[in-house]
Structures are given as structure tokens and as C-alpha cells.
Amino acid sequence: MDAEAWFLPILPILQVMTAVMTAPTVETFQTLIAGWLMAPRRTIMGMVRRSGTDRHHAAFHRLFAAARWSIDKAGLAVFDLVTWGMTQVFLTIDDTLLPRYGLKIFGTGTHRDAVLSSRSHTVVRWGHCWVVMCVVMESRHLPGRRFSLPVLRRLYLNHKAAEKWKRAYYSKNELMLQTLEWMDQHIRHSEKTCIYWEIQHSRHP
């Protein structure tokens, strides 16, 4: 599949996301997306290299660390787009592990891998643990098949990571409640009814 075929289906989502960004942030974001379409590895450096830009890579790291835009507002804009005209919306909330490599990456820590672990055997991996709220959507191309589109997320820091990065500790349940509060405030004055499913692989905090 060529880059255009990848790009066209996600174009409406990118358009509503950039509506909550400043003009300089939009330019940086668009450069990253162009690199993302071509990069064999979806890292910031990989995307910067494949985009062909002459800008220093630090500018693209700042997009997520310091740029003046709200990822929550971007996510809620995507929510409004994909649920337009719907009166009943199904949402799931789950925690998911994204393996990472490197001790200097912000927010990384040791987490239980729910996919590889069992009741009698625990597998831990180094990476990011995200608490994610998703909209359950039915595929247009495969009727009856459903997928989850992330709209709100929170990075979970375990006790050691929170201490290392000097951040307040929040349990996964507390982070889940934060996303619920954001969504509740967003739809309070709309005609949508949200039905929530909580998916828990473990009872670890």
C-alpha cells in the first residue's frame, strides 16, 4: 500500500486534531506525519529522517513535551468526528503496555505484561503503561467486526518512576476516573449516551 492510500483514510482525523493546535505546532505535526508514513521504525528520529526536513530533531521532541496544545482536546475532537450523529456510544477503558528501550525515556518503568503473563507465571517488561479510553467502532469494510479507536489516554507511572521523575503517583483506577470525568464533562450537554466497558487484565494497581 502506497503512502497516499495510507494517508487518505486518516485525513479527517488529522484535520480535527490540528484544529486545536497553533500554526507552528501544526507545521511540526504535519512533518512528523509525513515521516511516519515512510519510516520503517516509528520513532521520532526515524520519522524526522524520512520526512526530509532540515529542522533539528529537538523541535519534534518538543511537540509532545512542551508545545502548546492539549492531547485531551485533540482526542475529544476525534471523538466528536467519529460519533457524529450517534446517540449511543460504546467506550472501553483498558491499560496497555508499550515496550520501550532506554533508561532515559520519560515515564518508562517495569510493568506486568498481561499478554505474556498467566495466573501462575508473571512476565514483566520495560516500557510505558497507558490507561486508554477508546470508542468501539464497527468496520465499514468488514461488517460485524469491531475495533477500538483511542480518544483519551493517561500515562501510568509506577511508584519508582513517579519518584524518579518527581511526579505525583496516581493508580490506574485513578487515571481511569480522570478520563471518565473528561468525557462526562464533554458530553454533558449533548444527546449522546455513553456505555462504558472496563477491561482489566489484572488487579495490580
Residue, then its C-alpha position, 0 to 999 in steps of 0.5 A: m500500500d502506497a503512502e497516499a492510500w495510507f494517508l487518505p483514510i486518516l485525513p479527517i482525523l488529522q484535520v480535527m486534531t490540528a484544529v486545536m493546535t497553533a500554526p507552528t505546532v501544526e507545521t511540526f505535526q504535519t512533518l512528523i506525519a509525513g515521516w511516519l508514513m515512510a519510516p520503517r521504525r516509528t520513532i521520532m528520529g526515524m520519522v524526522r529522517r524520512s520526512g526530509t526536513d532540515r529542522h533539528h530533531a529537538a523541535f519534534h521532541r518538543l511537540f509532545a513535551a512542551a508545545r502548546w496544545s492539549i492531547d485531551k482536546a485533540g482526542l475529544a475532537v476525534f471523538d466528536l468526528v467519529t460519533w457524529g450523529m450517534t446517540q449511543v456510544f460504546l467506550t472501553i477503558d483498558d491499560t496497555l503496555l508499550p515496550r520501550y528501550g532506554l533508561k532515559i525515556f520519560g515515564t518508562g518503568t517495569h510493568r506486568d505484561a498481561v499478554l505474556s503473563s498467566r495466573s501462575h507465571t508473571v512476565v514483566r517488561w520495560g516500557h510505558c503503561w497507558v490507561v486508554m479510553c477508546v470508542v468501539m467502532e464497527s468496520r465499514h469494510l468488514p461488517g460485524r467486526r469491531f475495533s477500538l479507536p483511542v480518544l483519551r489516554r493517561l500515562y501510568l507511572n509506577h511508584k519508582a518512576a513517579e519518584k524518579w521523575k518527581r511526579a505525583y503517583y496516581s493508580k490506574n483506577e485513578l487515571m481511569l476516573q480522570t478520563l471518565e470525568w473528561m468525557d462526562q464533562h464533554i458530553r454533558h450537554s449533548e444527546k449522546t449516551c455513553i456505555y462504558w466497558e472496563i477491561q482489566h487484565s489484572r488487579h495490580p494497581 
